[in-house]
Amino acid sequence: MASSPQRPDPPYRRIVAEIRARILTGDLRSGERMPSIRQIAQRWGVAVATATKVMATLRDEGLVEAKVGSGTVVSARASRPQPTGPSTPLKPRQGGITKLNRKQVLRTAIAIADAEGLDAVSMRRLAAELDVGPMSLYRHVANKDELVTQMVDETFSETDLPIPGPEGWRAKLELISRRQWELCRRHLWLPRAISFTRPSLVPNMMEHTEWTLRALDGLGLPMEIRIQEALTLHALVLTVALSMADEVEAEQETGVTLDRWWVAQRKRTDELLDSGRFPLLAAIPEETASDLNGLFEYGLARHLDGFAALVEDQGRTRS
């Protein structure tokens, strides 16, 4: 019996192989900017969806990473040995051999969201990545809403909170805020999946709130103030993280980095600032507004300064 002809690799795999080879041979160096999704689509004559999958695969292999102000760049890890065979899916294919489990479903969904955003996550897409029928997923999650909720829970499980933690309430609040900030930087979709008005009742995120409330033990604060403080700290993290996620998304979609965007706005900016109407704004260093990590640290420090004053005032009232 004649063997069937070998099926050619999908277009995205051929593009990934070409870009991977350029990275591994040093033609594209660590920190060097990658083409945008639109540029990949135009250069190779493929659909945007295919170009998106190319970037997602390169990111999943650790060859590229997104950086605010630079767009998607060749990762520093790309200098390490990388697989040179055909690109692999986000998770190993099941092929009906390995039994699907809940953690595998969630980690694959998280990988899709990390690479392409939360909108790219669907039951159909997830089933395709796992090489199973969509109905197989419903044994683990009821629908997409529940899937996203469980993804949030799984993501928060990545951070271990020390018991009892560092000495002093301020050091504890700094620790948990920075742990949450790192989570949001690692998973840019995370802030959009969290609601304050309709909070997700997920154990791992609830542990963060419980840990924060415990950090305020012994200060004599009523529980109402303690929960308000826990939520306010969380909101501070998410607010800045949303701006970071928006910027990375804008750079990937347009191919225009933040630096290049400011250059394009230079004429209009100079006209406004040189008019004399805004002398204080004109004195601000350009990089200040785009330093989101610096903005987070400043907001955290000033907020905790204010909370320290409240703690001191509460102590005087009790005395």
N, C-alpha and C positions, 0 to 999 in steps of 0.2 A: 504494500500500500504506500503510495507516494505521500511524503510528509507535506503538510500545509505550509505555504510560504510564510516566513517570519514577518510578523506585523511590525512596521516601522515604529520607532519611538514617537510618542505624542510631541507636538511642536514645543511645548514648554520644557520638556526634558532636553531636547536638542539645544535650546537657548541656554538652559541652566548649565549644561555640559560645557558650552563655549565660554560662558562667563566664569565658571568655576576654574577652567583651565587657565584663563588669564590671571585669576587671583593666585592660583597655586604656583604659576611660573614667575610671579612678581611683576607681570605687566600692569596689574592693578595692585597698588600697594596699600598697606594698612592706613586707614584714615582718609583714603582717596574717595571722592564722591562718586556714587553710582548713578547711572541714568535713572530718571524717574520712570514710573509705570507708563506714563504716556509716551515717553521717549523710546522705551523698549517696544511698545506696541507699534510705533511708527517705523522704527529701524528694522524690525524683523517682520513687519507686515502682519501682525497678529491682533486678535481682539484684546481689549483692555483686561477682560477676565483672565485671558491666558497670561498676559504680562503680569497681572497681580499674582498669579500662581507661581510664576518664575521668581518674583521677589520673595514670596512666602517660603518657597523651597530653599532659596539661598539663605534666608534668615534662619530657617529651621536647622540648616546644616552648620550654623554658626559662622558663616562666611561674611555676612553683612549685618549691620545694626543701624537703627534709627537714632539720630542725635539731633536735638533741637539746635537750630542755627546752622546745621550742616546737611540736613536731609538724611538720606540713607547712604552710609559709607561702608567701606571694607572694614570688617571687624579686626581688632587687634589679635583675636584668636585665630585669624585666618593663616597666620604664620605657622601654626601647629599643623601636624599631618591631618589631612581631611580625606574623606572617602572620595575615590576617583571614579567609581562605577556610576551606573545610572542613578539619578536622584531618587531618594526614598520618599514615601508619603509621610505625613505628619506623624502617623503611628503605624506600626507593622500591620500589614494586611492580615485579616483573619483567615480568609480562605476556607471557612467552615471547620478549621482544625482546632484553633484555640478558643476556648469558651470565653465569650465576652463578659466583662465584669464592669461594675459601676465606675470604679476608679479609672479604668481605661477609657470609658466613654467621656468622663469629665476632663481628663488630661488632654484628650484629643480635641475636645471642644475648646478648651483653653488655648491650645496651640493654634487653632484656627483664628480665634479672637486676637491673640497676640500678633499674628502675622497680618491679618486682613481687617481687623475690627469686628465689633460685636454684630454688626449687620450681616456679616458673612456667615454667621452661625445659624444654621437651620437643621432640622431633623434630617432632611434629605441630603444636605451637604455632609453632615456628620456620618450618615450611613455610608455615603460614597467613600469617605476617607477610611472608614473601618472595613469597607468591602462586605457589608452586610445589608440585609433588607431593612428599610425604615421601620417596619413593624418590630424588628428585634430590639430597637431602642426603647420601645414603650414598656418593656419589662423593667427598665431602670429609671426612666423619667416619664412623667405623664404628658408633658408638652414643652414648648420652648421656654415658657415662663419659669417652669420648675427647673428646667435645665440651667438657665441663667442663674437662678437662685443657688443651685447646687455648685455651679462654677465659682460663685462668690465664696461659698463656704470652703470649697477645696483650696481656693487661692489663699484665704486667710490661714489655712492650716500650714502654710509654708513658713510662717513666722513663729518662733518659740518665744514666749514671754517668760523671763526669769522670775522665780519665786524666792525671796520676796522682791528682788530687784535692787537697784542702787539705793543708796541712803538718801532720804529726803524726798518730799513730794515733787519738787521741781525737777529733779534728775529723773524721776520715774516718768513724769509727763513728757519730758524731752525724749526719753527713750521710746515710748510707745508712739509718739508722733512721728519720729524719724523712721521707725519700723514700718508704719503705715505709708509714709512718703516713699520709701523704697519699694513697697508693694505696688504702689500706683505707677511708679516709674518703670517697673518691670512689666506691668500689665496695664497698658494705657487705656483699655476699655473699662477697667474696674470702676472708676468714678461714675460712669454713666449707668452702671448696673446697681447702684446703691441709692435708696430713697430714705429721706428722713420722715416724710409724712406717712409713708406706707413701708415701714422697715421690714426687711427680710428676717424672719426668725430662724437664723442659721447659727448653730452652736459655736463654730469657730470665730465668727465675728462677734457674737455675744460675749465670748471670753475676753475679747479686747475691751469691751465696755465694762465688764465685771472687774477686770484688772485695773482699769482707770479709776473706778469707784473705790476699789481697795487702796489705791495709791493715796487717796484723800482721807483715809482713816486717821483719827486722832486730831484732826484740825477743828473739830467742833462745828462742822458745816452741816446744815440741814440737807437731807437727801435731795431736795429739789435743786439746790445749788450744785450739788455734786453731779447730778445727771446732766444739768445744763452745761457744766464745764466739760464733761465727757463728749457731749454732742458738739459743742463749739470747737473743741480741738479737732474732732473728726472733720467738721465742716471746713476748717482752715486748710487741712491737708487736701481735701477733695477739690476745693475751689481753685487752688494753684495747680493741682494735677490736671484739672479739666483744661486749663489754658495750655499746658504742656501737650496734652493729647490732641487738642485742636491744631496746634502748630505743627506737630509731626504729621498729622493727617493732611494739612494744607500743603506741606512740602512734598509729600508723596504724590498727591493728586496733581499738583501744578508743576512740580519740578523746580519751583522757585524757593530757594532757601530764605531764611529770615534776613540774612545779610544782603542778599540780592534784592529782596523786597524793599529794604530801607534805601538801597541805592536808587531803585526806581522812583522812590518817593522823595529823593533828595531835593529836587527843584522846588516842589510844593512846600516841603519842610523848611527849606531855607527862606522862602518867601514869607512864611508865617513867623518864623523865629527872628528874622532880621527886621521885621516890621516895627519892633519895639513894643508891641502889645503884650508880649509874653516874656519879659526879661528873666523871670525865675525859671521858666521852662527851658529857656535858651541856655541856661547855665548847667543843666543836667547832663552828665556824661551819657553818650549814646547807648553804651552797653548796659546801663543800669536797668532799663525797662525790660530788656530781653533776658536778664539773668534770673530765671525762674527759681533756681535753687537758692540763690541769694534772697529772693523775695520770700520764699518759704521760711528760711532761717530768720529773716528780719521779723516777719509776721509772728512766728512762734515766740521769739524772744520778747517782743513788745506785748504780746498777749499775756505771757506768763508774768511779765512785770506788773501788768494791771491786776492779774489774779492774785499776785503776792500782796498787793495793796488791799484787796478785798479780804484776804485771809487775816492780814494784820488788823484790819478794821473790825472783823468779826471777833478777834481775840480781845480787843479793847472793850467791845460791847459786853462780852461775857464777864470780863473782869469787873 
